[in-house]
Amino acid sequence: MPYDVIDTQISPEGRLDILSRTEVNKLSDNSKGGLYQVFRSCSLAVLNCGNDLDNGIELLERYPNFEITIIQRERGIKLDIRGAPAVAFVDGKMIKGIHEHLFAVLRDIVFVADKIIDSPAFDLNTSSGLTDSVFNILRNANVLLPLVNPNMVVCWGGHSISTEEYQYSKEVGYELGLRALDICTGCGPGAMKGPMKGASVGHAKQHIRNGRYLGITEPGIIAAEAPNPIVNDLVIMPDIEKRLEAFVRTGHGIVVFPGGVGTAEEILYILGILLHPANAAIPFPLIFTGPASAQDYFTQIDQFIGHSLGPEAQKLYQIVTGNPPEVARLMQEGIQRVREFRKHQHDAYYFNWMINIDHEFQRPFEATHANMRGLALHKKQPVHLLAANLRRAFSGVVAGNVKEQGVRAIKEHGHFEIHGDADIMTHMDALLASFVTQKRMKLAHRTYVPCYRIIK
């Protein structure tokens, strides 16, 4: 069916007013390895804000004539946009927040290509080089603010959650906002939008006019989790690993709401980092929460963590259900400990330099059939490395569910096969099956077809 579209031209407003000819040529390069396709797909996802489509391929098929071109003029650049989703406009004029997000996409794609990927300044084969690249992307986006006490709460959770769970995430966000805490999420709908929406009301009641709602995404996932309208700072990281590191480096604590396989990936990521011996003394509040009805969900998560990573991992988080004020109170107390620790250690408040993120958590993982079959999912390795490999397994399932490259791979070659210790595989299979049963893999009105097969 045809969808309403609009053609327009827009100019930047105070950011990225000019581009070099080389940058324009890179953004216009439609060849393999060129930047045009990633620029086009990320821009289309931003313009699709508010729609419930969560599949990048379907989004591109829905708007096959969408094009975005950079025009260089005497006074600076313009974006010439053809076939854009009409939902991004009011009375023919692009919504201001979407306008800003579109230029955030342009800013980050240009910066990553010129200053990170093609620059000898960063050795992306080393852990320190990768961390420096994350820092520089965030600094270029102007989201690292000095002279501000720790107050950034990262909220993770599913983009496909029930109405009750969404309402609960808003209530938690409201309680956090009343305590002058800011929110960082993956910027999409569901449990990423709810805390921001609630916090905006809490901030308003406290007359906080500079509340921050930071959204961090990456090209492979942005179509499934398009930035929600509340995001006032958007950053596009080049891959999922740098996105996850950005959460941990900028956040002062993490709240996890119910979700699906992507949320399980995020949980395994932070647990693997906190399980590293070098991080044993570093405070980092981690709370799993949802309405009272989510107790069974978190029991399943907790049991999977216990069976795969052991009781030490279970000590790293608290589970609180049905009590938003308690979640906010515990988080506020935890962030106070973070502030005292960083002040004593002379570490920055705005970027968590001291926490050790092992290279195994930083190396980009490509979800191919061979890589998924080759994952080391056994207990004959340090527990933090097992967490890293389990994280990759869940990341591959996310790719097969919603990322364009992963979806195409499944269509061409069939299911991903996941091998490992029988005990781990049994509990992983049960956890994934529960996500399918609870319709946490995709939007609830869609029928989920698994992209994986567990081999015990």
C-alpha angles and dihedrals in degrees: 000000000000119000126210112261137181133205118216147149122227136183128212118259108222098322130085094355093163138035132190120245089249091055092048091049091051092050090049094048107114095178124107106288092021122123101234099088095049090045091049096047095046091047092050091050091053091049089050091063111146098026120112096228111125103177123088096206092050090048092054090046091050091056103029093157096053112128133170122194133180115231118197113212135176092261098040141287133323131191114231107206124191127185096006119169108269090223088078092065139069116202089344095307122110115250108255096233091052089047089056093046090052092057090045086060090051092046096051097042091051094045096047093048096046105031104028115024098033097034125099088208092085125055100205090187091071132068094233092049091052092048091049089052091053090049093050094048090051093045092050088053088054094234098123104087121187123207092039122116116236107280108135115122116192112213120200128183145115128309088212107057136139123268090250093053092046092051090049091052088054090052091052090047089051092054091047091049092051087058092053093251119148126221133234121183142155083272098236134110129287116029089005095057099037098065091046092050092048093045091051089060092045090050091048092052090052091046090242103158099177099056112156124225104182120190120194119188141149135223096258095056105029094092090056093043106030113186112275119231095255095063108109096175118043126185126184110205117197097241143002094263094056089044091055092046090050090056092053096042095049101034127081095200140357132232116194120203125189114291144138137260094319090056090049088052091053092048092052090048096055093040091052090053095047091047092059108108091231090064099049095110098040114104115226117160113222121182129179111204145163140138118304088265089064093065093100090049092055091043088059091048091047092049092050090051091048094050095045106031102018137231094305089066091049090058092062097074143040125224115215121171131186096005116096095171091054091050091053093045093051091047092050090051091047093050090051088058089049090053093049092048095049092045090052091046094043089236122152118267092212100051127031099228097160100059111096115230110190117229089243089067092048104048110100111248117214111207101226125149091250094049093048092050091048099055115127101233100167138105097240091097137063109295094240090057091050087053089051092054094044087051089055091051092054090043089057091053089051089051092050090049103048116352115101096229093045094047090052091049091054091049091051102039108019129235126359109245117221117198130186149114110335094237094051092044093049093055093040090052091050092049094049091045090053090052090054093047091049090047092239095135097071141358109309096245092058126083109237119225111194116240094198142061122207113222111199 
